[in-house]
Amino acid sequence: MSKSEIATLLRFDLREAFDSIGWVVYPWIYFGFQFFVYGAILSRLVVSLDNYYYYYGTGLLILASFNVATWNGRRFVESAQEGRLRYILSLPIKRNELFLEQVMLGVIVSMSHVLPPLIIVLYLSGLFSGAALISSIVVLTLITIGIIGLMVSLSVVAFRSFDIYSAIVAALSALLIRFSTMNYPLSSMTRGIADVSLANPVTYGADLFRYSIGLDTSILINPVLGIAVVLALCVGTVFAGMFLISHVVEGVKSS
């Protein structure tokens, strides 16, 4: 499959993904409510962290990327169930390149959901700068690639049943989100929960993202370790997804 063919398929998927204004605007409205209303309330309750309001806001940005990754995997399963994927696979398209196209789709959609809220958080927190914006976008992109790789890989495994995929993702998402520093730092966790969170790659991604914008670096995990974990997550899930889609998808019949 040539680069032009990948671009053609990507353009088609993007037109489908952005077929309504609501798809773009709703995540911004959701973030606004969670950040300006719920976040303001929580920041008055959590007094152990001076700027928990912005700590919570950055967690919402990670969650937005997580939601897009889940949507991406669900969409992939639906394409198999509806017969669309069977048609795509009949074209001269390599399976691993199809996987990479799905990752690119997810990253673009995720950035459209996250960028405006990210600028708002940086501006209101007084941390806005060109360097902070660029570095935070890079980190968010890496986190998004890692999570999308994981979710699409799971969708390949659960191709035969949308219900199976939904159940797996619901359970995994609950664990990855709750046992991480997405919403609260390690310093505020009990010993047992903190130990579990340290085994969660989302913890390192969330802390690395906050470090990239200069938010409470004193309570965050070492950024060098965060970079290593996030890169390992990206490479591992992408290669796993490419392997699975090459060896599992071909010949799979949608139910």
DRENDO-1510 file (C-alpha; in Angstrom, 1 decimal, always signed):
<recs>
REC; n; res; u; v; w
REC; 1; MET; +0.0; +0.0; +0.0 .
REC; 2; SER; +1.5; +3.3; -1.0 .
REC; 3; LYS; +1.5; +6.5; +1.1 .
REC; 4; SER; -1.1; +8.0; -1.2 .
REC; 5; GLU; -3.4; +5.0; -0.6 .
REC; 6; ILE; -3.0; +5.3; +3.1 .
REC; 7; ALA; -3.8; +9.1; +2.9 .
REC; 8; THR; -6.9; +8.3; +0.8 .
REC; 9; LEU; -8.2; +5.8; +3.4 .
REC; 10; LEU; -7.3; +8.2; +6.2 .
REC; 11; ARG; -9.2; +11.1; +4.5 .
REC; 12; PHE; -12.2; +8.8; +4.1 .
REC; 13; ASP; -12.2; +7.8; +7.7 .
REC; 14; LEU; -11.7; +11.5; +8.8 .
REC; 15; ARG; -14.7; +12.6; +6.8 .
REC; 16; GLU; -16.7; +9.9; +8.5 .
REC; 17; ALA; -15.4; +10.8; +11.9 .
REC; 18; PHE; -16.1; +14.5; +11.5 .
REC; 19; ASP; -19.5; +14.1; +9.8 .
REC; 20; SER; -21.1; +16.3; +12.4 .
REC; 21; ILE; -20.3; +19.4; +14.4 .
REC; 22; GLY; -21.5; +17.8; +17.5 .
REC; 23; TRP; -18.8; +15.2; +17.4 .
REC; 24; VAL; -16.2; +17.9; +17.7 .
REC; 25; VAL; -18.0; +20.3; +20.0 .
REC; 26; TYR; -19.4; +17.8; +22.6 .
REC; 27; PRO; -16.0; +16.9; +24.1 .
REC; 28; TRP; -15.3; +20.6; +24.6 .
REC; 29; ILE; -18.6; +21.1; +26.3 .
REC; 30; TYR; -18.0; +18.0; +28.5 .
REC; 31; PHE; -14.6; +19.3; +29.4 .
REC; 32; GLY; -15.9; +22.7; +30.2 .
REC; 33; PHE; -18.5; +21.3; +32.6 .
REC; 34; GLN; -16.1; +18.9; +34.3 .
REC; 35; PHE; -13.4; +21.5; +34.6 .
REC; 36; PHE; -15.2; +24.7; +35.5 .
REC; 37; VAL; -18.0; +23.2; +37.6 .
REC; 38; TYR; -17.0; +19.8; +39.0 .
REC; 39; GLY; -13.3; +20.7; +39.1 .
REC; 40; ALA; -14.0; +23.9; +41.0 .
REC; 41; ILE; -15.9; +22.0; +43.6 .
REC; 42; LEU; -13.3; +19.3; +44.0 .
REC; 43; SER; -10.5; +21.8; +44.3 .
REC; 44; ARG; -12.2; +23.2; +47.4 .
REC; 45; LEU; -12.4; +19.7; +48.9 .
REC; 46; VAL; -8.9; +18.6; +48.1 .
REC; 47; VAL; -6.8; +20.9; +50.2 .
REC; 48; SER; -3.6; +18.8; +50.3 .
REC; 49; LEU; -2.6; +20.0; +46.9 .
REC; 50; ASP; -2.4; +23.7; +46.3 .
REC; 51; ASN; -3.2; +23.7; +42.6 .
REC; 52; TYR; -5.4; +20.6; +42.4 .
REC; 53; TYR; -7.8; +22.5; +40.2 .
REC; 54; TYR; -5.3; +22.4; +37.3 .
REC; 55; TYR; -4.0; +19.0; +38.3 .
REC; 56; TYR; -7.6; +17.7; +37.8 .
REC; 57; GLY; -7.8; +19.6; +34.5 .
REC; 58; THR; -4.8; +17.9; +33.1 .
REC; 59; GLY; -6.3; +14.6; +34.1 .
REC; 60; LEU; -9.3; +15.4; +32.1 .
REC; 61; LEU; -7.1; +15.9; +29.0 .
REC; 62; ILE; -5.6; +12.4; +29.5 .
REC; 63; LEU; -9.1; +11.0; +29.9 .
REC; 64; ALA; -10.2; +12.7; +26.7 .
REC; 65; SER; -7.4; +10.8; +24.8 .
REC; 66; PHE; -8.4; +7.6; +26.6 .
REC; 67; ASN; -12.0; +8.1; +25.4 .
REC; 68; VAL; -10.9; +8.6; +21.8 .
REC; 69; ALA; -8.8; +5.4; +22.0 .
REC; 70; THR; -11.8; +3.5; +23.2 .
REC; 71; TRP; -13.9; +4.9; +20.4 .
REC; 72; ASN; -11.2; +3.9; +17.9 .
REC; 73; GLY; -11.2; +0.3; +19.0 .
REC; 74; ARG; -15.0; +0.1; +19.1 .
REC; 75; ARG; -15.2; +1.5; +15.6 .
REC; 76; PHE; -12.8; -1.1; +14.4 .
REC; 77; VAL; -14.9; -3.9; +15.8 .
REC; 78; GLU; -18.0; -2.4; +14.4 .
REC; 79; SER; -16.4; -2.2; +10.9 .
REC; 80; ALA; -15.8; -6.0; +11.2 .
REC; 81; GLN; -19.4; -6.6; +12.4 .
REC; 82; GLU; -20.9; -4.5; +9.6 .
REC; 83; GLY; -18.8; -6.1; +6.8 .
REC; 84; ARG; -16.9; -2.9; +6.0 .
REC; 85; LEU; -13.6; -4.3; +7.1 .
REC; 86; ARG; -14.0; -7.3; +4.8 .
REC; 87; TYR; -14.3; -4.9; +1.9 .
REC; 88; ILE; -11.2; -3.0; +2.9 .
REC; 89; LEU; -9.2; -6.2; +3.3 .
REC; 90; SER; -10.1; -7.2; -0.2 .
REC; 91; LEU; -8.2; -4.2; -1.5 .
REC; 92; PRO; -4.4; -4.3; -1.9 .
REC; 93; ILE; -3.8; -3.1; +1.6 .
REC; 94; LYS; -1.2; -4.5; +4.0 .
REC; 95; ARG; -2.7; -5.3; +7.4 .
REC; 96; ASN; +0.0; -3.6; +9.4 .
REC; 97; GLU; -0.4; -0.4; +7.3 .
REC; 98; LEU; -4.2; -0.6; +8.0 .
REC; 99; PHE; -3.3; -0.6; +11.7 .
REC; 100; LEU; -1.0; +2.4; +11.4 .
REC; 101; GLU; -3.8; +4.3; +9.5 .
REC; 102; GLN; -6.1; +3.6; +12.5 .
REC; 103; VAL; -3.6; +4.9; +14.9 .
REC; 104; MET; -3.2; +8.1; +12.8 .
REC; 105; LEU; -6.9; +8.5; +12.7 .
REC; 106; GLY; -7.1; +8.2; +16.5 .
REC; 107; VAL; -4.3; +10.7; +17.0 .
REC; 108; ILE; -5.9; +13.4; +14.8 .
REC; 109; VAL; -9.4; +12.9; +16.4 .
REC; 110; SER; -7.8; +13.0; +19.8 .
REC; 111; MET; -5.9; +16.3; +19.1 .
REC; 112; SER; -9.1; +17.9; +17.8 .
REC; 113; HIS; -10.8; +17.1; +21.1 .
REC; 114; VAL; -7.9; +18.0; +23.4 .
REC; 115; LEU; -6.1; +21.0; +21.9 .
REC; 116; PRO; -8.7; +23.8; +22.8 .
REC; 117; PRO; -9.0; +22.5; +26.4 .
REC; 118; LEU; -5.3; +22.2; +26.7 .
REC; 119; ILE; -4.8; +25.8; +25.7 .
REC; 120; ILE; -7.4; +26.9; +28.2 .
REC; 121; VAL; -5.7; +25.0; +31.0 .
REC; 122; LEU; -2.3; +26.4; +30.1 .
REC; 123; TYR; -3.6; +29.9; +29.9 .
REC; 124; LEU; -5.6; +29.9; +33.1 .
REC; 125; SER; -2.8; +28.2; +35.1 .
REC; 126; GLY; -0.3; +30.9; +33.9 .
REC; 127; LEU; +1.9; +28.2; +32.4 .
REC; 128; PHE; +1.2; +29.0; +28.8 .
REC; 129; SER; +4.3; +29.3; +26.5 .
REC; 130; GLY; +5.3; +28.0; +23.2 .
REC; 131; ALA; +7.6; +25.4; +24.8 .
REC; 132; ALA; +5.0; +24.2; +27.2 .
REC; 133; LEU; +2.4; +23.9; +24.4 .
REC; 134; ILE; +4.7; +22.0; +22.0 .
REC; 135; SER; +6.1; +19.7; +24.7 .
REC; 136; SER; +2.6; +18.9; +26.1 .
REC; 137; ILE; +1.3; +18.1; +22.6 .
REC; 138; VAL; +4.2; +15.7; +22.0 .
REC; 139; VAL; +3.6; +13.9; +25.3 .
REC; 140; LEU; -0.2; +13.8; +24.7 .
REC; 141; THR; +0.5; +12.4; +21.2 .
REC; 142; LEU; +2.7; +9.6; +22.6 .
REC; 143; ILE; +0.2; +8.8; +25.3 .
REC; 144; THR; -2.6; +8.7; +22.7 .
REC; 145; ILE; -0.6; +6.4; +20.4 .
REC; 146; GLY; +0.1; +4.0; +23.3 .
REC; 147; ILE; -3.5; +3.8; +24.4 .
REC; 148; ILE; -4.9; +3.6; +20.9 .
REC; 149; GLY; -2.4; +0.8; +20.1 .
REC; 150; LEU; -3.7; -1.1; +23.2 .
REC; 151; MET; -7.4; -0.5; +22.4 .
REC; 152; VAL; -7.1; -1.4; +18.7 .
REC; 153; SER; -5.1; -4.5; +19.6 .
REC; 154; LEU; -7.8; -5.6; +22.0 .
REC; 155; SER; -10.4; -5.0; +19.3 .
REC; 156; VAL; -8.5; -7.4; +17.0 .
REC; 157; VAL; -8.6; -10.1; +19.7 .
REC; 158; ALA; -12.3; -9.5; +20.3 .
REC; 159; PHE; -13.3; -9.2; +16.7 .
REC; 160; ARG; -16.0; -11.8; +16.8 .
REC; 161; SER; -18.1; -10.1; +19.5 .
REC; 162; PHE; -18.7; -6.4; +20.2 .
REC; 163; ASP; -20.0; -7.4; +23.7 .
REC; 164; ILE; -16.7; -9.1; +24.5 .
REC; 165; TYR; -14.7; -6.0; +23.4 .
REC; 166; SER; -17.0; -3.7; +25.4 .
REC; 167; ALA; -16.6; -5.9; +28.6 .
REC; 168; ILE; -12.9; -6.1; +28.3 .
REC; 169; VAL; -12.4; -2.4; +27.7 .
REC; 170; ALA; -14.8; -1.4; +30.5 .
REC; 171; ALA; -12.9; -3.5; +33.0 .
REC; 172; LEU; -9.5; -2.5; +31.8 .
REC; 173; SER; -10.4; +1.2; +31.5 .
REC; 174; ALA; -11.7; +1.2; +35.1 .
REC; 175; LEU; -8.4; -0.3; +36.3 .
REC; 176; LEU; -6.1; +2.0; +34.3 .
REC; 177; ILE; -8.0; +5.2; +35.2 .
REC; 178; ARG; -8.7; +4.5; +38.9 .
REC; 179; PHE; -5.4; +3.1; +39.7 .
REC; 180; SER; -3.3; +5.9; +38.2 .
REC; 181; THR; -2.3; +9.5; +38.9 .
REC; 182; MET; -4.9; +10.7; +36.4 .
REC; 183; ASN; -7.0; +12.3; +39.1 .
REC; 184; TYR; -4.8; +12.4; +42.2 .
REC; 185; PRO; -1.1; +12.1; +43.0 .
REC; 186; LEU; +0.8; +9.2; +44.5 .
REC; 187; SER; +1.4; +11.2; +47.6 .
REC; 188; SER; -2.3; +11.2; +48.4 .
REC; 189; MET; -2.8; +7.4; +47.9 .
REC; 190; THR; -2.7; +4.6; +50.4 .
REC; 191; ARG; +0.4; +2.4; +50.2 .
REC; 192; GLY; -1.5; -0.5; +48.5 .
REC; 193; ILE; -3.1; +1.7; +45.8 .
REC; 194; ALA; +0.1; +3.6; +45.2 .
REC; 195; ASP; +2.0; +0.3; +44.6 .
REC; 196; VAL; -0.6; -0.8; +42.0 .
REC; 197; SER; -0.5; +2.7; +40.4 .
REC; 198; LEU; +3.3; +2.4; +40.0 .
REC; 199; ALA; +2.7; -0.7; +37.8 .
REC; 200; ASN; +0.3; +1.3; +35.6 .
REC; 201; PRO; +1.7; +3.0; +32.5 .
REC; 202; VAL; -1.0; +5.7; +32.6 .
REC; 203; THR; +0.5; +6.9; +35.9 .
REC; 204; TYR; +3.8; +7.7; +34.1 .
REC; 205; GLY; +2.1; +9.2; +31.1 .
REC; 206; ALA; +0.0; +11.5; +33.3 .
REC; 207; ASP; +2.9; +12.6; +35.4 .
REC; 208; LEU; +5.1; +13.1; +32.4 .
REC; 209; PHE; +2.4; +15.3; +30.8 .
REC; 210; ARG; +2.2; +17.5; +33.9 .
REC; 211; TYR; +6.0; +17.7; +34.1 .
REC; 212; SER; +6.0; +18.9; +30.4 .
REC; 213; ILE; +3.9; +21.9; +31.3 .
REC; 214; GLY; +5.7; +22.6; +34.6 .
REC; 215; LEU; +2.8; +21.6; +37.0 .
REC; 216; ASP; +3.8; +20.5; +40.5 .
REC; 217; THR; +7.0; +18.8; +39.5 .
REC; 218; SER; +7.9; +18.1; +43.2 .
REC; 219; ILE; +5.2; +15.4; +43.5 .
REC; 220; LEU; +5.7; +13.8; +40.1 .
REC; 221; ILE; +7.5; +10.7; +39.1 .
REC; 222; ASN; +11.0; +11.1; +37.6 .
REC; 223; PRO; +10.4; +12.4; +34.0 .
REC; 224; VAL; +13.2; +10.2; +32.6 .
REC; 225; LEU; +11.4; +7.1; +33.9 .
REC; 226; GLY; +8.2; +8.5; +32.5 .
REC; 227; ILE; +9.6; +9.0; +29.0 .
REC; 228; ALA; +11.0; +5.4; +29.1 .
REC; 229; VAL; +7.6; +3.9; +30.1 .
REC; 230; VAL; +5.6; +6.0; +27.6 .
REC; 231; LEU; +7.9; +5.1; +24.7 .
REC; 232; ALA; +7.8; +1.5; +25.7 .
REC; 233; LEU; +4.0; +1.6; +25.8 .
REC; 234; CYS; +3.9; +3.2; +22.3 .
REC; 235; VAL; +6.4; +0.8; +20.7 .
REC; 236; GLY; +5.0; -2.3; +22.5 .
REC; 237; THR; +1.3; -1.7; +21.7 .
REC; 238; VAL; +1.9; -0.6; +18.1 .
REC; 239; PHE; +4.1; -3.7; +17.3 .
REC; 240; ALA; +1.6; -5.9; +19.1 .
REC; 241; GLY; -1.3; -4.5; +17.1 .
REC; 242; MET; +0.6; -4.8; +13.9 .
REC; 243; PHE; +1.4; -8.5; +14.7 .
REC; 244; LEU; -2.2; -9.3; +15.7 .
REC; 245; ILE; -3.8; -7.6; +12.8 .
REC; 246; SER; -1.5; -9.4; +10.4 .
REC; 247; HIS; -2.2; -12.9; +11.9 .
REC; 248; VAL; -5.7; -12.7; +13.3 .
REC; 249; VAL; -7.8; -10.3; +11.1 .
REC; 250; GLU; -7.3; -12.1; +7.8 .
REC; 251; GLY; -10.1; -14.7; +7.4 .
REC; 252; VAL; -12.1; -13.5; +10.4 .
REC; 253; LYS; -15.8; -13.6; +9.7 .
REC; 254; SER; -18.0; -11.0; +11.3 .
REC; 255; SER; -20.9; -12.3; +13.3 .
</recs>
